[in-house]
Every structure is written in structure tokens, then in C-alpha cells.
Amino acid sequence: MPSPELKNLFAGEHPQGVFWLKSHASVADLSKLAKAKKMAFYHLEGKQIEKKQQFLNHAAVVMKFPSHFGNNWDAFYDCLTDMDWADADGYAIYFDHTDAFAEHHESELETVIELFQDAVDFWKDEGKQMLVLLSGNHPPSGIRKL
């Protein structure tokens, strides 16, 4: 069962934003909540991600980025803001177990969060919803907690 906070977030007319979850959420539950809102759902499993290139490679595979994906932060943002391949009313991303990435490259995790926030703002201006959820043992500063 998803937490009441997650249910309320998805129950809103336009679930939008970047949030830190107090505890790990069920991927199956999040997928169901997203699909009920006609959002494409992507799970970025962070247990083995310690470096930027590992994150970018994993994101490219999971989110089905085009083959010409440039494997850098600019290309990641470009893909986040041009998701024509996903036939959906919006996008939900769950990046869990962020601890290894934060421990080895905290500034890179901060970059990921900034890019997610910029993409959320982009889609909001376009009239589409994007919701990004993150979880781990140590929340970074500047992210809303749910």
C-alpha cells in the first residue's frame, strides 16, 4: 500500500514536482498510481550507481532514450524535455537508493536533482505533468520531503 502522502500527491489534478520520500516506496504501487494518471513511469534503481556515467547509462536504458543520446548532462536534460517516444499525459520517475551516488559523488546527485527540477518546470510550462520521487538514507538539502 502506498503511503497516504503518495496517494494524496497522485490524487491531485496535476501531480508535479521533485520530492524526497521519507522511506522507500513500492515500485509496483508507484507504477499503478502513475498509470492511473496516464503517466509514463520509470524506475531508476540506484543501488549500484556510484558514478555519473553509471547513472546516465542506466537512465538511458530504463527511460528508453533515443540511440543518439549523448551520455552527458546536457543530453540527459534534452531527453527529459523531449520525451516524444513516451505516449503519455505526463511522466513519473522514481530514483531510489541514491546513497551510493551521494556518497561517491554528492555534487553529481545535486546536478541530477537540479536537472529534474528544471525538467519539471519545463513540462509545467508545456501543460504536462512530471513528478520525480527520490529516496535513500540521507536526503540532500533543498528538496521537498514527502
N, C-alpha and C positions, 0 to 999 in steps of 0.2 A: 504494500500500500504506500503510495506517495504521501509525503508529509502534508499537513493542512496548508502550509505556506506554498508548496509547489502546486497543489490543487488550486489554490486561490490565484496564483500567478497565471496559470494556464486558463483559468476560468474567465479572466479579463477579456475584454473585446479584442485587444491587440497586445498579446504578451511581448514585451520589448525590454531589452536591457542586458547588462552583464552583471551576474550575481555570483557570490560565493556561497556555496551550500555549507551549512554547519556540519553535516555528515554526508557520507556517500549516499547517492540515490540509486535506486534500481534502474538499470538501463532499460529493461523491459517496460517498467512503469513510465519512464520518461518518453520512450518511443510511442506508447499508446496515447499519452497526453498530447504529444506533438501531432500525431496523425489525426487525432480528433479535431485539431485546429487546422488541418490540411497543411501542416508544416513538414518540410523535409527534415529528417532527424539524422544527426551524425554523432557518433560516439568516438571521441579521441581518447584512447586508453593510454594513460601516461606512465604506467608502472615502469616501463623500460626506456622512457625518454629522458635523456640527460643532456642532450646537445641540440642545438638549433637544427642541424641537418636531419637528425632523427625525427624531430617534430615535423619539419616541413615534408619529409618523405611520408611519414605516417598520415599527415593531413591530406596530402595529395592522393593517396590511395583511398583512404576512408571517404573523403568528400568527392572523389571521382573528378579531380581537376583534369583539365584538358592535357593532352600529351605534350603540348608546348609549354607547360608550366615551367617557369624559370628557376625554381628552387631557391628563392631569396624572399626577403620580407616584402619588397615591392610587388613581386608576382603573387605572393600569398594574399596581400590586400586586394590586388586586381581580381583574383579569383573570388574572394569573399564578396566583392561588389559587382560581379558579373556571373551570376550562377544560372545562366540560361539552360544548362543541362538538367537542372532540377525543376521538374514540373510541380510547383508547389505555391501555396499562398504566402509562404514565409519559411524561415529556417530556424531550426533549434540545434544547438551544438552543446554537447556535454564533454568537457575536458576534465577527466578525473585523475586522481593520483598524481597531482602536479609536484609532489615533494622532491622527486629525484631531479627534475628540471630546475626547480627553485634552488636546491642545494648546490648544484653544479654551475648553474648559470642564471642566477636570480634576475640579472638585467635582461636576459633574453625572455624570461617569463613576463617581465614587465612590458616588454615590447609586444609580446603576443596579446596581452590584455589591452594595451593601447590600440592595437590594430583591430581587435574585436570591437572595442568601444567605437572606433571610427566607422567600422562597417555597420554597426547598429544604427548610428546616426545617419549614415548614407541611406540605408533602407527605410528608415523612418521618413526621411525627406521624399523618398520614392513611393511612399504609401504601403510599404510592405513591412512585415514584422520579422525581426531577428532577435532571438533570445539565446544568450550564451551563459551556460552554467559551468562553474568550476568547483572542484573540491580537492581537498588534501588536508594535511595536518596543520599547515601554517598559512593562514590567509595573508596575502600581500596587502599592503596598505592601499587605500584609495579605491577599494572595490566594495560595492554594496553587499551586505551579508543578508542572507535569506534564512 
